[in-house]
Amino acid sequence: MPRRWKRQMIMAETKQKILTRRHTVVTRITHWTNVLALSVLLMSGLQIFNAHPALYWGQKSTFAQPWLAMTKVEVGDVARGVTTVGALKFDTTGLFGWSGKEGMREARGFPAWATIPSFRSLTDGRRWHFFFAWLFVINGLTYWLLGLLGGHIRKDMLPTRDQLAPRHILHEIVTHAKLQFPKGEDARRYNVIQKFTYLAVIAGLLPLMVLTGLSMSPGFNATVPWLIELFGGRQGARTVHFLAASGIVLFVVVHVVLVVASGFWNNIRSMITGKYAIEVETPAKGDVA
Amino acid sequence: MTNYPTRRRWLGVAGASLGALWLSACDKLTSDPTFARTLTKAEGLTRRAQRLVTDRKALAKEFTAADISKDFKANGTLRPQDYEYEALLATNFTDYALTIDGLVEHPLELTLAEVRGQPSRTQITRHDCVEGWSSIGKWKGARLGPLLDRAKLKPDARYIVFHCADTLEQTLDGTGKYYESIDLIDAYHPQTILAYEMNDVTLPVRHGAPLRLRVERQLGYKHAKYVMRIEAVAALDAKDANGQTILGRGNGGFWSDRGYEWYAGI
């Protein structure tokens, strides 16, 4: 038997699979509450967007020149869905502007399967949106408050000094690109890319959704007049709201892909029961053997 | 590793089924009255929260002449087909009279010239439609507060109702006529005016001639067009002897009767 194999066998024998405590009950509950709230907010938000499927910058709508618009266009006898982004035009029939089953197509920005409710109803979309906006805000405040008091933000979310070394960051980027993830002792904590991404979401995108959302309220504008100006006006706020939501969707897609790629059931279990399986040589205090 | 394709397919099927289940569940819940009532509870929370943090006298932002929209969008009724209105329009509103009545000591009938003679205010403000678009316009009109003071509200008056000339929806029970209502704090807000001028010219028909309510800090549908009568009431959901709501369907406005928020601050 070659020596290399022998060494590997010995290592495999000395390593043991243990369950480490990964997520606190607060993290788990707020995570799944956010899954629910953000799903409803996204889809009811697209319903609201569909009431005027065009976006502008600045204080007011420049109806002839939206920077993004989804419209139904008649080309001869044929209707097409057309999406314009700046000077670019895309045929998006079946998806944006003109969608639905063949023969039952309708003019709408986002298709029925992407909105709550699936049929066109701005009133219902708004009711769902504002109800779950409260759930989202209360959930977010709970997470931040307990995370700051309990040390979760400081201990788990902020990168440590060794994680911030350029060499380490570069190494993490390269291994992530190869879909290789930290194992053993290194898997006890979030890796540095995870930390950066999660912080960008919980301290960046999610609060930005609340601030741009509030900026679209004419009542709230009179309360905090400077807030809306940060986004260049109400139409700017609507645009940033849309872009930040798109950023969250992008995050969720990558997040779910990586959850699947780095051990689906282990990840899912850790977000439900809190326990995460790793292989280590010596279990530490707090591990569940 | 070899079971990866099947696992992936399994996840795909599970994901698609969950998505379909989720969509139909959301549609079912939307049409469920109990669930709809629960969702609507958030409206009260939003209204109270905003009123808690907002100075009720805070002004909406006013813009400069350079900000005025050249393409101010008109929505809802663009030209009322109602006989009464057609007749007034034919004589350029010379026969028009604004009625102020209900729970007031001195009911008023004011011609357009008299309304124009009242204390006025000019403001360049942003109009936010519930659909999501915004336009900026310059409005000149009679301040509502002094008009109400002239009519002298009775102590039990709590809301001001605006009855409009246009029928936006044909209904058998006549609840398709446009109307709106605001509370007394908004009624006495300095920026609440009955506009007769828009962008320095007489208010055009598509924007609500001869008088249009401007109640800044609320969404576009609160800004009732074609105002004919202003009525002070104690309640918005009062019923007559037959148990029928007196004002529309009892929710305080044409769009509130159709599911939109009466409090249109968000």
Interface residues (C-beta under 8 A of the other chain):
Chain A: S39 V40 M43 I48 F49 A51 H52 A54 Y56 Q59 K60 S61 T62 F63 A64 W113 I116 P117 S118 F119 S121 L122 T123 D124 R126 R127 W128 F130 F131 A133 W134 M216 S217 P218 G219 F220 N221 A222 T223 P225 G233 R234 Q235 R238 V260 F264
Chain B: R7 R8 L11 G19 W22 L23 C26 D27 T30 A36 T38 L39 T40 K41 A42 E43 L45 T46 Q50 V53 T54 D55 A58 L59 A60 K61 F63 D67 S69 D71 K73 R126 D128 C129 V130 E131 G132 W133 S134 S135 I136 E216 R217 Q218 L219 R258 G259 Y260 E261 A264 G265 I266
